[in-house]
Amino acid sequence: MDALTQADLMRLAGAVKIDVPPDERPAVLARLNEAITGWEALARVDVSGAELYEPPARDDALRDDVVIPSLSAEAALANAPRAGGGGFRTPDVMA
């Protein structure tokens, strides 16, 4: 694959709705191209003879489901920076 260009970077940034300041674009572009080079190297590794890894089964990995008391809504919201309507309030992210 050819290296990404500045135009590719700006198209990608627009697609994911992020702003890449002009002074940071060369460094971001270089890091993206380094990552792509690494992924391409991994894609070339012949794994046709490799066995699928399955982690060993563990008997102690699960616990019994036990009902325990939970916090009241008031206690859960006591340290919230903003609360309202019985829940956490967060800044609007969509205009």
DAPEZI-V261862 format. One line per field, one symbol per residue. phi: phi as a letter, one per 40 degrees, with the letter a starting at -180 (. if undefined). burial: I if it has 16 or more other ideal C-beta (glycine too) atoms within 10 Angstrom, else O. A space follows every 10 residues. Layout:
phi: ???
burial: ???
This chain:
phi: .cccbdcccc ccccccfbbb ddcccccccc cccccccccc ccccccbccc cccbcccbcc cbbccbcbcb ccdccccdbc dabaggacbb ccbbc
burial: OOOIOOOOIO OOOOOOOOOI OOOOOOOIIO OOIOOOOOOO OOOOOOOOOO OOOOOOOOOO OOOOOOOOOO OOOOOOIOOO OOOOOOOOOO OOOOO
